[in-house]
Each structure stands twice: as structure tokens, then as C-alpha cells.
């Protein structure tokens, strides 16, 4: 997964299932502007493998002024 941020901020990347339940917290840290890449290994927060299916990636960036940018991307996991 590739993402780009235009301002420094706290970046939160989370994966949700079709029921809206958080499956995996991929990242939550302060990052500088730039293009980043991240891989999901198909495991949930408990370290268990999740089934094939449709998932949603939530990208949220909160800058130093408290402004939040968010985006949701649909993705399919195939095993």
C-alpha cells in the first residue's frame, strides 16, 4: 500500500472488515511529508490470519494544527 502525506502529522493506518470492526492497526506515528509504502501480512491485531475477502484501509493524518485528513480505500485480500 502506498500513501502520500503533504504535511507533517500523526498518521494512523487501520484495516477494517465489512462489519466496520478494526482488524489491524498497521501504523500510528508522526511522519514527515513524503511518499510511503507499507505491506499488510494478512494478520489481525491478535496475530491470527484473516480470511480472504473485502477490507477497508483507513488513512488518517492529524497535522500539528489539529486538522484531520482522512481517506478510506477498499481492498481485496486473496489467499
For each residue, the residues with C-beta under 8 A, 3 or more apart:
1: 13 37 38 39 40 57 73 75
2: 35 36 37
3: 11 13 35 36 38 59
4: 34 35 36
5: 8 9 11 31 33 34 36 61
6: 33
7: 33 61 63 64
8: 5 30 31 32 33 63 64
9: 5 30 31 61 62 63 64 69
10: 28 29 30 31 61 62
11: 3 5 27 28 29 30 31 59 60 61
12: 25 27 28 58 59 60 61 62
13: 1 3 25 26 27 28 38 57 58 59 60
14: 22 24 25 26 57 58 60
15: 22 23 24 26 40 55 56 57 58
16: 20 21 22 23 55 56 58
17: 20 21 23 50 53 55 56
18: 53 54 55
19:
20: 16 17
21: 16 17
22: 14 15 16 25 45
23: 15 16 17 44 45 50 55
24: 14 15 40 43 44 45 50
25: 12 13 14 22 28 45
26: 13 14 15 38 40
27: 11 12 13 38
28: 10 11 12 13 25
29: 10 11
30: 8 9 10 11
31: 5 8 9 10 11 34 36
32: 8
33: 5 6 7 8
34: 4 5 31
35: 2 3 4
36: 2 3 4 5 31
37: 1 2
38: 1 3 13 26 27
39: 1
40: 1 15 24 26 43 77
41:
42: 49 50 77 79
43: 24 40 47 48 49 50
44: 23 24 47 48 49 50
45: 22 23 24 25
46:
47: 43 44
48: 43 44
49: 42 43 44 79
50: 17 23 24 42 43 44 53 55 77
51: 77 79
52: 76 77 78 79
53: 17 18 50 76 77
54: 18 74 75 76 77
55: 15 16 17 18 23 50 74 75 76 77
56: 15 16 17 72 73 74 75
57: 1 13 14 15 72 73 75
58: 12 13 14 15 16 70 71 72
59: 3 11 12 13 70 71 72 73
60: 11 12 13 14 68 69 70
61: 5 7 9 10 11 12 68 69 70
62: 9 10 12 66 67 68
63: 7 8 9 66 67 68 69
64: 7 8 9
65:
66: 62 63
67: 62 63
68: 60 61 62 63
69: 9 60 61 63
70: 58 59 60 61
71: 58 59
72: 56 57 58 59
73: 1 56 57 59
74: 54 55 56
75: 1 54 55 56 57
76: 52 53 54 55
77: 40 42 50 51 52 53 54 55
78: 52
79: 42 49 51 52
